[in-house]
Amino acid sequence: MIGLIMFFITLALLMVGFPVAFTFAGVAVIFGVLTQGVDLFGFMPYRIMNVMQNTILMAVPLFIFMGIVLQKTKLAEQLLEAVGDLFGNIRGGLAVSTILVGSLLAASTGVVGASVIAMGVISLPVMLKHHYKKTFSTGVICASGTLGQVIPPSIVLIILADVLSVPVGDLFQSAIPPSLVLVAGYIVYVLFIAYWNPNIAPAFKSNNYNLARSKKTIVIVKAIVPPIALIIAVLGSIFSGIATPTESAAIGAIGALLLAFFYRRLNWKMVYETSIETVKVSAMVFAILLGASAFSMVFTYSGGDRVVEEFIMNLPAKETSFIFISMLIILILGFFIDFVEISLMIVPIFYPIALSLGIDMEWFAILIAMNLQTSFLTPPFGFSLFYLKGVAPKSVSTKDIYTGVIPFIIIQISVLISLIAFPKWYGFSGF
């Protein structure tokens, strides 16, 4: 039972706010020394080298860099305003444009925080100005910002590909059908609410409404086409086999700098600040990876993985029971801890069980990614809620944000259930 005690102590420490990397590593060292002795950690240098030499994980800092460039150069802001011009004159049009821009930002960066903050700063004041209901507006922004969890190139998909030994390119392709269904679900909900109650999401006229049609078209094209070209360059190079995911991440980073140059927003200060932030975020991710590696090693040597496996194997309808139990555990943990901890602490426990049950690993990875996306929205510790609260006007309360995300959590869970119940609809073999 040592492994399970380790797990619950780690969970408790994370919930009270201890740093993630040091919690993983500290618990691993204490229990490893007490149960196996110091010699157990003679394997750690090999594990550290394995993480550092993993070419797949090299894509993480490059995609982070790309996302921060788009945020700092305000290209994300420009994109949101342009799409708003296309949909602003219909009921709920601004909300629809926010969802579509959230999808484009997700496909450009994969960084949830950047998307939520960008749309919170730009879109929320405009929505409130044009009498959109506060709960509805905050829900749309939070849900749209979290699309970066499941739409490629997602950081969590890269991590899951490494943990579950699945090719990143294949996982990116597999994520597209459920992503489109989720985006469609958001848009249908927004249009239905706007039709049912026009006071929740009225139509509005954008700043470019009075421009001549030709000038407005030029403004919109200049704002939308270059970011879409970047998306095509990044994902197209992967799907066509021209570049590996790591190489495509480099293409994305260079492409973001070229866009900044194209819009005359490239300067040394921006590059320096972006590089510093990229190093900070990347260092955090890799510190967690190393701490989780130590935790996983001690957990396995203590027999914790065998306890979990025996419990699952003794259940009726093992495959179905395993999927529902694993998804329920991840969903509940998502209320309290971050997706990185879940990916690196929980998923390695489930991986050998899923492998032994013959479950389609790509399908399992997408289920986890979709589930982890929900963790960004679920109170009390959903990160998107905190991101938005940090940039929202004082008139928007925490209660408004918590209430606003509930319909979108229901939509996400509904899509997740359909993905579990009908995997072949999405192109997976399932069990």
Sine and cosine of phi, psi and omega as CSV:
sin_phi,cos_phi,sin_psi,cos_psi,sin_omega,cos_omega
0.00,0.00,0.01,1.00,-0.04,-1.00
-0.85,0.52,-0.67,0.74,-0.03,-1.00
-0.87,0.49,-0.66,0.75,0.00,-1.00
-0.94,0.34,-0.59,0.81,0.07,-1.00
-0.89,0.46,-0.68,0.73,0.07,-1.00
-0.83,0.56,-0.73,0.68,-0.06,-1.00
-0.87,0.50,-0.74,0.67,-0.07,-1.00
-0.95,0.31,-0.56,0.83,0.08,-1.00
-0.90,0.43,-0.69,0.72,0.04,-1.00
-0.87,0.49,-0.71,0.70,0.01,-1.00
-0.87,0.50,-0.68,0.73,0.00,-1.00
-0.90,0.43,-0.67,0.74,0.00,-1.00
-0.91,0.42,-0.63,0.78,0.03,-1.00
-0.91,0.42,-0.62,0.78,-0.05,-1.00
-0.94,0.34,-0.45,0.89,0.02,-1.00
-1.00,-0.03,0.01,1.00,0.18,-0.98
0.97,-0.25,0.20,0.98,0.06,-1.00
-0.93,0.37,0.56,-0.83,0.03,-1.00
-0.83,0.56,0.69,-0.72,-0.15,-0.99
-0.88,0.48,-0.80,0.61,-0.08,-1.00
-0.86,0.51,-0.69,0.73,-0.04,-1.00
-0.96,0.29,-0.48,0.88,0.08,-1.00
-0.91,0.41,-0.77,0.64,0.04,-1.00
-0.83,0.56,-0.80,0.60,-0.09,-1.00
-0.92,0.40,-0.68,0.74,-0.04,-1.00
-0.90,0.43,-0.73,0.68,0.03,-1.00
-0.89,0.46,-0.65,0.76,0.01,-1.00
-0.88,0.47,-0.71,0.70,-0.02,-1.00
-0.90,0.44,-0.74,0.68,-0.04,-1.00
-0.88,0.48,-0.79,0.61,-0.05,-1.00
-0.95,0.30,-0.54,0.84,0.03,-1.00
-0.90,0.43,-0.70,0.71,0.01,-1.00
-0.92,0.40,-0.67,0.75,-0.05,-1.00
-0.93,0.37,-0.58,0.82,-0.11,-0.99
-0.99,-0.16,-0.58,0.81,-0.11,-0.99
-0.89,-0.46,-0.32,0.95,-0.04,-1.00
0.99,-0.10,0.21,-0.98,-0.06,-1.00
-0.91,0.42,-0.50,0.87,-0.07,-1.00
-0.86,0.50,-0.40,0.91,0.00,-1.00
-0.84,0.54,-0.57,0.82,-0.09,-1.00
-0.99,0.14,0.11,0.99,0.15,-0.99
-0.91,0.40,-0.33,0.94,0.02,-1.00
-0.99,0.12,-0.26,0.97,-0.12,-0.99
-0.87,0.50,-0.66,0.75,0.02,-1.00
-0.83,0.56,-0.59,0.81,0.02,-1.00
-0.93,0.37,-0.63,0.78,0.03,-1.00
-0.92,0.39,-0.65,0.76,0.02,-1.00
-0.89,0.45,-0.69,0.72,0.02,-1.00
-0.90,0.43,-0.57,0.82,0.01,-1.00
-0.90,0.43,-0.64,0.77,0.04,-1.00
-0.93,0.36,-0.71,0.71,-0.08,-1.00
-0.93,0.37,-0.46,0.89,-0.04,-1.00
-1.00,-0.08,0.06,1.00,-0.04,-1.00
-0.97,0.23,0.94,-0.34,-0.06,-1.00
-0.93,0.37,-0.44,0.90,0.02,-1.00
-0.89,0.45,-0.68,0.73,-0.06,-1.00
-0.94,0.33,-0.25,0.97,0.08,-1.00
-0.89,0.46,-0.38,0.92,-0.01,-1.00
-0.94,0.34,-0.41,0.91,-0.08,-1.00
-0.87,0.50,-0.83,0.55,-0.01,-1.00
-0.90,0.44,-0.49,0.87,0.00,-1.00
-0.93,0.36,-0.68,0.74,0.05,-1.00
-0.93,0.36,-0.59,0.81,0.07,-1.00
-0.88,0.48,-0.70,0.71,0.03,-1.00
-0.86,0.51,-0.71,0.71,-0.01,-1.00
-0.86,0.50,-0.70,0.71,0.00,-1.00
-0.90,0.43,-0.66,0.75,-0.02,-1.00
-0.93,0.36,-0.59,0.81,0.06,-1.00
-0.87,0.50,-0.73,0.69,-0.01,-1.00
-0.90,0.44,-0.54,0.84,0.02,-1.00
-0.96,0.29,-0.74,0.67,-0.10,-0.99
-0.94,0.34,-0.51,0.86,0.01,-1.00
-1.00,0.09,-0.01,1.00,0.02,-1.00
0.89,0.45,0.39,0.92,0.08,-1.00
-0.94,0.35,-0.54,0.84,0.06,-1.00
-0.90,0.43,-0.66,0.75,0.03,-1.00
-0.89,0.46,-0.69,0.73,-0.01,-1.00
-0.89,0.45,-0.64,0.77,0.01,-1.00
-0.90,0.44,-0.68,0.73,-0.01,-1.00
-0.89,0.46,-0.69,0.72,0.00,-1.00
-0.90,0.43,-0.62,0.78,-0.03,-1.00
-0.93,0.38,-0.70,0.72,0.01,-1.00
-0.92,0.39,-0.54,0.84,0.08,-1.00
-0.87,0.49,-0.56,0.83,0.06,-1.00
-0.89,0.45,-0.51,0.86,-0.02,-1.00
-0.97,0.25,-0.56,0.83,-0.14,-0.99
-0.89,-0.46,0.02,1.00,-0.15,-0.99
-0.93,0.37,-0.37,0.93,-0.12,-0.99
-1.00,-0.05,0.25,0.97,0.11,-0.99
-0.87,-0.49,0.37,-0.93,0.04,-1.00
-0.86,0.51,0.76,-0.65,-0.02,-1.00
0.96,0.29,0.12,0.99,-0.08,-1.00
-0.88,0.47,-0.63,0.78,0.01,-1.00
-0.91,0.40,-0.59,0.81,0.05,-1.00
-0.93,0.38,-0.65,0.76,0.05,-1.00
-0.88,0.47,-0.68,0.73,0.01,-1.00
-0.90,0.44,-0.59,0.81,0.04,-1.00
-0.90,0.44,-0.66,0.75,0.02,-1.00
-0.91,0.42,-0.70,0.71,-0.01,-1.00
-0.91,0.41,-0.64,0.77,0.04,-1.00
-0.93,0.38,-0.60,0.80,0.09,-1.00
-0.85,0.52,-0.62,0.78,0.05,-1.00
-0.91,0.41,-0.69,0.72,-0.01,-1.00
-0.92,0.39,-0.65,0.76,0.04,-1.00
-0.91,0.42,-0.62,0.79,0.04,-1.00
-0.89,0.46,-0.68,0.73,0.00,-1.00
-0.96,0.27,-0.25,0.97,0.02,-1.00
-1.00,-0.05,-0.57,0.82,-0.19,-0.98
-0.82,-0.58,-0.67,0.75,-0.10,-0.99
0.96,0.28,0.18,0.98,-0.04,-1.00
-0.95,-0.30,0.94,-0.34,-0.10,-1.00
-0.90,0.43,-0.74,0.67,-0.06,-1.00
-0.83,0.55,-0.69,0.72,-0.01,-1.00
-0.89,0.46,-0.66,0.75,-0.03,-1.00
-0.92,0.39,-0.72,0.69,-0.04,-1.00
-0.90,0.43,-0.71,0.71,-0.01,-1.00
-0.90,0.43,-0.70,0.72,-0.01,-1.00
-0.87,0.49,-0.72,0.69,-0.04,-1.00
-0.97,0.25,-0.48,0.88,0.07,-1.00
-0.91,0.40,-0.64,0.77,-0.01,-1.00
-0.95,0.31,-0.63,0.78,-0.14,-0.99
-1.00,-0.06,-0.79,0.62,-0.19,-0.98
-0.99,0.14,-0.62,0.78,-0.09,-1.00
-0.87,0.48,-0.74,0.67,0.04,-1.00
-0.86,0.52,-0.60,0.80,0.00,-1.00
-0.92,0.38,-0.67,0.74,0.03,-1.00
-0.87,0.49,-0.73,0.69,-0.02,-1.00
-0.91,0.40,-0.61,0.79,0.01,-1.00
-0.88,0.48,-0.59,0.81,-0.04,-1.00
-0.99,-0.14,0.41,0.91,0.20,-0.98
0.94,0.35,0.49,0.87,0.19,-0.98
-0.95,0.30,0.60,-0.80,0.02,-1.00
-0.91,0.42,0.66,-0.75,-0.10,-1.00
-0.87,0.49,-0.72,0.70,-0.03,-1.00
-0.89,0.45,-0.66,0.75,0.01,-1.00
-0.90,0.44,-0.71,0.70,-0.04,-1.00
-0.88,0.47,-0.73,0.68,-0.04,-1.00
-0.92,0.40,-0.59,0.81,0.04,-1.00
-0.90,0.44,-0.69,0.72,0.02,-1.00
-0.87,0.49,-0.71,0.70,-0.06,-1.00
-0.92,0.39,-0.72,0.69,0.00,-1.00
-0.89,0.46,-0.72,0.70,-0.03,-1.00
-0.90,0.43,-0.67,0.74,-0.01,-1.00
-0.91,0.41,-0.63,0.77,-0.01,-1.00
-0.91,0.42,-0.50,0.86,-0.03,-1.00
-0.99,0.16,-0.07,1.00,0.04,-1.00
-0.87,0.49,-0.35,0.94,0.05,-1.00
-0.90,0.43,-0.20,0.98,0.05,-1.00
-0.97,0.25,-0.50,0.87,-0.13,-0.99
-0.87,-0.50,-0.39,0.92,0.03,-1.00
-0.99,0.12,0.80,-0.60,0.02,-1.00
-0.89,0.45,0.51,-0.86,0.00,1.00
-1.00,0.01,0.98,-0.18,-0.08,-1.00
-1.00,0.02,0.68,-0.73,0.04,-1.00
-0.88,0.47,-0.65,0.76,-0.03,-1.00
-0.92,0.40,-0.55,0.84,0.05,-1.00
-0.92,0.40,-0.59,0.81,0.04,-1.00
-0.91,0.41,-0.69,0.72,0.01,-1.00
-0.90,0.43,-0.71,0.71,0.00,-1.00
-0.90,0.44,-0.61,0.79,0.04,-1.00
-0.86,0.51,-0.64,0.77,0.02,-1.00
-0.94,0.34,-0.72,0.70,-0.05,-1.00
-0.92,0.40,-0.63,0.78,-0.08,-1.00
-0.99,-0.14,0.11,0.99,0.05,-1.00
0.83,0.56,0.75,0.66,0.02,-1.00
-0.89,-0.46,0.67,-0.74,0.06,-1.00
-0.85,0.53,0.75,-0.66,-0.06,-1.00
-0.88,0.48,-0.68,0.73,-0.01,-1.00
-0.86,0.51,-0.69,0.73,0.03,-1.00
-0.90,0.44,-0.64,0.77,0.00,-1.00
-0.92,0.39,-0.63,0.78,0.06,-1.00
-0.87,0.50,-0.71,0.70,0.01,-1.00
-0.90,0.43,-0.64,0.77,-0.02,-1.00
-0.92,0.40,-0.43,0.90,-0.06,-1.00
-0.98,0.19,-0.28,0.96,-0.12,-0.99
-0.93,0.38,-0.75,0.66,-0.01,-1.00
-0.85,0.53,-0.78,0.63,0.02,-1.00
-0.90,0.43,-0.50,0.87,0.05,-1.00
-0.90,0.44,-0.71,0.71,0.01,-1.00
-0.90,0.44,-0.64,0.77,0.04,-1.00
-0.89,0.46,-0.68,0.74,-0.01,-1.00
-0.90,0.43,-0.71,0.70,0.03,-1.00
-0.88,0.48,-0.68,0.73,0.03,-1.00
-0.88,0.47,-0.64,0.77,0.04,-1.00
-0.88,0.47,-0.68,0.74,0.06,-1.00
-0.87,0.50,-0.74,0.67,-0.07,-1.00
-0.91,0.43,-0.68,0.73,0.02,-1.00
-0.87,0.49,-0.68,0.73,0.02,-1.00
-0.88,0.47,-0.71,0.70,-0.02,-1.00
-0.88,0.48,-0.74,0.67,-0.02,-1.00
-0.91,0.42,-0.60,0.80,0.03,-1.00
-0.91,0.42,-0.72,0.70,0.00,-1.00
-0.89,0.45,-0.68,0.73,-0.01,-1.00
-0.91,0.43,-0.59,0.81,0.04,-1.00
-0.95,0.31,-0.66,0.75,-0.05,-1.00
-0.94,0.35,-0.63,0.77,0.00,-1.00
-0.64,-0.76,1.00,-0.05,-0.05,-1.00
-0.86,0.52,-0.39,0.92,-0.03,-1.00
-0.94,0.33,-0.33,0.94,0.00,-1.00
-0.97,0.24,-0.64,0.77,-0.07,-1.00
-0.58,-0.82,0.97,0.24,-0.02,-1.00
-0.96,0.29,0.26,-0.96,0.07,-1.00
-0.96,0.29,0.37,-0.93,0.05,-1.00
-0.55,-0.83,0.31,-0.95,0.05,-1.00
-0.96,-0.26,0.80,-0.60,-0.07,-1.00
-0.97,0.23,0.12,-0.99,0.01,-1.00
-0.89,0.45,-0.45,0.89,-0.04,-1.00
-1.00,-0.10,0.22,0.98,-0.11,-0.99
-0.87,0.49,-0.62,0.78,-0.09,-1.00
-1.00,0.03,-0.02,1.00,0.05,-1.00
-0.93,0.36,0.44,-0.90,0.11,-0.99
-0.87,0.49,0.50,-0.87,-0.10,-1.00
-0.85,0.53,-0.65,0.76,-0.03,-1.00
-0.92,0.40,-0.66,0.75,0.01,-1.00
-0.92,0.39,-0.66,0.75,0.01,-1.00
-0.89,0.46,-0.65,0.76,0.02,-1.00
-0.88,0.47,-0.67,0.74,0.01,-1.00
-0.89,0.46,-0.69,0.72,0.00,-1.00
-0.87,0.50,-0.71,0.70,-0.04,-1.00
-0.92,0.39,-0.71,0.70,-0.02,-1.00
-0.88,0.47,-0.69,0.73,0.00,-1.00
-0.89,0.46,-0.53,0.85,-0.04,-1.00
-0.99,0.11,-0.52,0.86,-0.14,-0.99
-0.99,-0.11,-0.68,0.74,-0.14,-0.99
-0.88,0.47,-0.74,0.67,-0.02,-1.00
-0.86,0.51,-0.73,0.69,0.06,-1.00
-0.88,0.48,-0.60,0.80,0.05,-1.00
-0.91,0.41,-0.62,0.79,0.06,-1.00
-0.88,0.48,-0.61,0.79,0.05,-1.00
-0.90,0.43,-0.68,0.74,0.04,-1.00
-0.87,0.50,-0.72,0.70,-0.01,-1.00
-0.89,0.45,-0.64,0.76,0.00,-1.00
-0.90,0.45,-0.67,0.74,-0.04,-1.00
-0.95,0.31,-0.84,0.54,-0.07,-1.00
-0.96,0.27,-0.61,0.80,0.00,-1.00
-0.89,0.46,-0.61,0.79,0.01,-1.00
-0.92,0.40,-0.51,0.86,0.04,-1.00
-0.97,0.24,-0.80,0.60,-0.11,-0.99
-0.91,0.42,-0.51,0.86,0.00,-1.00
-0.99,0.13,-0.19,0.98,-0.01,-1.00
0.99,0.11,0.11,0.99,0.01,-1.00
-0.93,0.37,-0.62,0.79,-0.06,-1.00
-0.71,-0.71,0.44,-0.90,0.13,-0.99
-0.97,0.23,0.25,-0.97,0.05,-1.00
-0.83,0.56,-0.61,0.79,0.02,-1.00
-0.92,0.40,-0.68,0.73,0.03,-1.00
-0.91,0.41,-0.61,0.80,0.02,-1.00
-0.93,0.37,-0.52,0.85,0.08,-1.00
-0.90,0.44,-0.64,0.77,0.07,-1.00
-0.90,0.43,-0.64,0.77,0.07,-1.00
-0.87,0.50,-0.67,0.74,0.01,-1.00
-0.90,0.44,-0.67,0.74,0.01,-1.00
-0.90,0.44,-0.73,0.68,0.03,-1.00
-0.91,0.43,-0.64,0.77,0.01,-1.00
-0.88,0.47,-0.63,0.78,0.03,-1.00
-0.90,0.44,-0.64,0.77,0.05,-1.00
-0.91,0.41,-0.63,0.78,0.03,-1.00
-0.91,0.42,-0.61,0.79,0.06,-1.00
-0.90,0.44,-0.67,0.74,0.04,-1.00
-0.87,0.49,-0.64,0.77,0.04,-1.00
-0.92,0.39,-0.66,0.75,-0.01,-1.00
-0.87,0.49,-0.63,0.78,0.00,-1.00
-1.00,-0.02,0.15,0.99,0.03,-1.00
0.87,0.50,0.66,0.75,0.02,-1.00
-0.84,-0.54,0.23,0.97,0.01,-1.00
-1.00,0.00,0.85,-0.53,0.06,-1.00
-0.50,-0.87,0.25,-0.97,-0.09,-1.00
-0.92,0.40,-0.57,0.82,0.01,-1.00
-0.89,0.46,-0.71,0.71,0.02,-1.00
-0.88,0.47,-0.70,0.71,-0.01,-1.00
-0.89,0.45,-0.66,0.75,-0.01,-1.00
-0.90,0.43,-0.75,0.66,-0.02,-1.00
-0.90,0.44,-0.63,0.78,0.04,-1.00
-0.90,0.44,-0.68,0.74,0.00,-1.00
-0.90,0.44,-0.67,0.74,0.01,-1.00
-0.89,0.46,-0.72,0.70,0.01,-1.00
-0.91,0.42,-0.60,0.80,0.03,-1.00
-0.89,0.45,-0.68,0.73,0.02,-1.00
-0.89,0.46,-0.68,0.74,-0.01,-1.00
-0.88,0.47,-0.76,0.65,-0.03,-1.00
-0.91,0.40,-0.69,0.73,0.00,-1.00
-0.90,0.44,-0.65,0.76,0.02,-1.00
-0.88,0.48,-0.64,0.77,0.04,-1.00
-0.89,0.46,-0.73,0.68,-0.03,-1.00
-0.88,0.47,-0.71,0.70,-0.06,-1.00
-0.96,0.27,-0.50,0.87,0.10,-0.99
-0.90,0.43,-0.65,0.76,0.05,-1.00
-0.91,0.42,-0.65,0.76,0.04,-1.00
-0.85,0.53,-0.71,0.71,-0.02,-1.00
-0.93,0.37,-0.67,0.74,0.04,-1.00
-0.89,0.45,-0.66,0.75,0.02,-1.00
-0.92,0.40,-0.56,0.83,0.04,-1.00
-0.89,0.46,-0.68,0.73,0.05,-1.00
-0.90,0.43,-0.68,0.74,0.01,-1.00
-0.88,0.48,-0.72,0.69,-0.01,-1.00
-0.87,0.48,-0.64,0.77,-0.01,-1.00
-0.89,0.45,-0.75,0.66,-0.02,-1.00
-0.92,0.39,-0.65,0.76,0.01,-1.00
-0.86,0.51,-0.68,0.73,-0.01,-1.00
-0.93,0.37,-0.71,0.70,-0.02,-1.00
-0.92,0.40,-0.44,0.90,0.01,-1.00
-0.99,0.12,-0.11,0.99,0.05,-1.00
1.00,0.00,0.15,0.99,-0.02,-1.00
-0.88,0.47,-0.60,0.80,-0.01,-1.00
-0.91,0.42,-0.56,0.83,0.00,-1.00
-0.93,0.36,-0.59,0.80,0.02,-1.00
-0.88,0.47,-0.73,0.69,0.00,-1.00
-0.90,0.44,-0.69,0.72,-0.03,-1.00
-0.89,0.45,-0.68,0.73,0.01,-1.00
-0.90,0.45,-0.62,0.79,0.01,-1.00
-0.89,0.45,-0.71,0.71,-0.01,-1.00
-0.91,0.41,-0.68,0.73,-0.08,-1.00
-0.92,0.39,-0.38,0.92,0.00,-1.00
-1.00,0.03,-0.02,1.00,0.02,-1.00
-0.99,0.15,0.50,-0.87,0.13,-0.99
-0.94,0.35,0.48,-0.88,-0.03,-1.00
0.75,0.66,0.90,0.44,-0.20,-0.98
-0.79,0.62,-0.74,0.68,-0.08,-1.00
-0.89,0.45,-0.76,0.64,-0.02,-1.00
-0.90,0.44,-0.70,0.71,0.00,-1.00
-0.88,0.48,-0.66,0.76,-0.01,-1.00
-0.89,0.45,-0.71,0.70,-0.01,-1.00
-0.87,0.49,-0.74,0.67,-0.06,-1.00
-0.93,0.37,-0.63,0.77,0.01,-1.00
-0.92,0.38,-0.71,0.71,-0.02,-1.00
-0.90,0.44,-0.67,0.75,0.01,-1.00
-0.92,0.39,-0.61,0.79,0.02,-1.00
-0.92,0.40,-0.66,0.75,0.02,-1.00
-0.89,0.46,-0.72,0.69,0.00,-1.00
-0.90,0.44,-0.64,0.77,0.01,-1.00
-0.89,0.46,-0.72,0.70,-0.02,-1.00
-0.92,0.39,-0.70,0.72,0.02,-1.00
-0.89,0.45,-0.50,0.87,0.02,-1.00
-0.90,0.44,-0.32,0.95,0.08,-1.00
-0.93,0.37,-0.38,0.92,-0.21,-0.98
-0.85,-0.53,-0.53,0.85,-0.09,-1.00
-0.78,-0.62,0.27,-0.96,-0.16,-0.99
-0.98,0.21,0.33,-0.94,-0.03,-1.00
-0.90,0.43,-0.52,0.86,-0.02,-1.00
-0.92,0.40,-0.70,0.72,0.03,-1.00
-0.88,0.48,-0.68,0.73,-0.01,-1.00
-0.89,0.45,-0.70,0.71,-0.02,-1.00
-0.87,0.49,-0.59,0.81,-0.13,-0.99
-0.98,-0.19,-0.23,0.97,0.02,-1.00
-0.96,-0.28,-0.67,0.74,-0.11,-0.99
-1.00,-0.04,-0.73,0.68,-0.09,-1.00
-0.86,0.51,-0.66,0.75,0.05,-1.00
-0.87,0.50,-0.42,0.91,0.06,-1.00
-0.96,0.29,-0.63,0.78,-0.03,-1.00
-0.98,0.20,-0.43,0.90,-0.14,-0.99
-0.83,0.56,-0.80,0.60,-0.03,-1.00
-0.90,0.44,-0.50,0.87,0.02,-1.00
-0.93,0.36,-0.73,0.69,0.02,-1.00
-0.87,0.49,-0.63,0.78,0.01,-1.00
-0.90,0.44,-0.69,0.72,-0.02,-1.00
-0.93,0.36,-0.43,0.90,0.01,-1.00
-1.00,0.06,-0.05,1.00,0.03,-1.00
0.95,0.30,0.48,0.88,-0.02,-1.00
-0.98,0.18,0.63,-0.77,0.05,-1.00
-0.88,0.48,0.92,-0.40,-0.11,-0.99
-0.92,0.38,-0.55,0.83,0.05,-1.00
-0.90,0.43,-0.68,0.73,0.05,-1.00
-0.88,0.48,-0.72,0.70,-0.01,-1.00
-0.88,0.47,-0.65,0.76,0.01,-1.00
-0.90,0.44,-0.67,0.74,-0.01,-1.00
-0.93,0.37,-0.61,0.79,0.08,-1.00
-0.86,0.52,-0.70,0.71,0.00,-1.00
-0.90,0.43,-0.70,0.72,-0.01,-1.00
-0.88,0.47,-0.69,0.73,0.02,-1.00
-0.89,0.45,-0.63,0.78,0.01,-1.00
-0.92,0.38,-0.68,0.73,0.00,-1.00
-0.92,0.40,-0.48,0.88,0.08,-1.00
-0.88,0.48,-0.64,0.77,0.03,-1.00
-0.88,0.48,-0.53,0.85,-0.04,-1.00
-0.89,0.45,-0.41,0.91,0.03,-1.00
-0.95,0.30,-0.32,0.95,-0.07,-1.00
-0.96,-0.27,-0.32,0.95,-0.16,-0.99
-0.98,0.18,0.83,-0.56,0.13,-0.99
-0.90,0.44,0.40,-0.92,0.11,0.99
-1.00,-0.03,-0.17,0.99,-0.16,-0.99
-0.89,-0.46,0.40,0.92,0.04,-1.00
-0.89,0.46,0.84,-0.54,-0.13,-0.99
-0.90,0.45,-0.59,0.81,0.01,-1.00
-0.89,0.46,-0.55,0.84,0.02,-1.00
-0.90,0.44,-0.66,0.75,0.01,-1.00
-0.94,0.34,-0.67,0.75,0.02,-1.00
-0.84,0.54,-0.73,0.68,-0.06,-1.00
-0.94,0.35,-0.66,0.75,0.01,-1.00
-0.87,0.50,-0.54,0.84,-0.02,-1.00
-0.92,0.39,-0.42,0.91,-0.03,-1.00
-0.90,-0.44,-0.02,1.00,-0.05,-1.00
-0.98,0.21,0.47,-0.88,0.10,-1.00
-0.87,0.49,0.35,-0.94,-0.03,-1.00
-0.90,0.44,-0.39,0.92,-0.01,-1.00
-0.94,0.35,-0.28,0.96,0.01,-1.00
-1.00,-0.08,0.89,-0.45,-0.05,-1.00
-1.00,-0.02,0.25,-0.97,0.08,-1.00
-0.88,0.48,-0.60,0.80,0.02,-1.00
-0.88,0.47,-0.64,0.77,0.04,-1.00
-0.85,0.52,-0.70,0.72,-0.04,-1.00
-0.93,0.37,-0.72,0.69,0.00,-1.00
-0.87,0.49,-0.67,0.75,0.00,-1.00
-0.93,0.37,-0.62,0.78,-0.08,-1.00
-0.91,0.41,-0.50,0.87,-0.08,-1.00
-0.99,0.13,-0.23,0.97,-0.11,-0.99
-0.84,0.54,-0.75,0.66,0.01,-1.00
-0.86,0.50,-0.57,0.82,-0.04,-1.00
-0.97,0.25,-0.51,0.86,0.13,-0.99
-0.90,0.45,-0.66,0.75,0.02,-1.00
-0.89,0.46,-0.66,0.75,0.03,-1.00
-0.89,0.46,-0.71,0.71,0.00,-1.00
-0.88,0.48,-0.71,0.71,0.00,-1.00
-0.91,0.42,-0.59,0.81,0.03,-1.00
-0.89,0.45,-0.69,0.73,0.04,-1.00
-0.91,0.42,-0.64,0.77,0.04,-1.00
-0.88,0.48,-0.69,0.72,0.01,-1.00
-0.90,0.44,-0.66,0.75,0.03,-1.00
-0.90,0.43,-0.56,0.83,0.03,-1.00
-0.93,0.37,-0.57,0.82,0.05,-1.00
-0.96,0.28,-0.71,0.71,-0.11,-0.99
-0.97,0.26,-0.56,0.83,-0.08,-1.00
-0.76,-0.65,0.90,0.43,-0.06,-1.00
-0.87,0.49,-0.53,0.85,-0.05,-1.00
-0.93,0.37,-0.42,0.91,0.09,-1.00
-0.87,0.49,-0.50,0.87,-0.06,-1.00
-0.98,-0.19,0.07,1.00,0.06,-1.00
1.00,0.00,0.33,0.94,0.00,-1.00
-0.94,-0.34,0.41,-0.91,0.03,-1.00
-0.99,0.10,-0.37,0.93,0.03,-1.00
0.97,0.24,-0.81,-0.58,-0.04,-1.00
-0.97,0.23,0.00,0.00,0.00,0.00
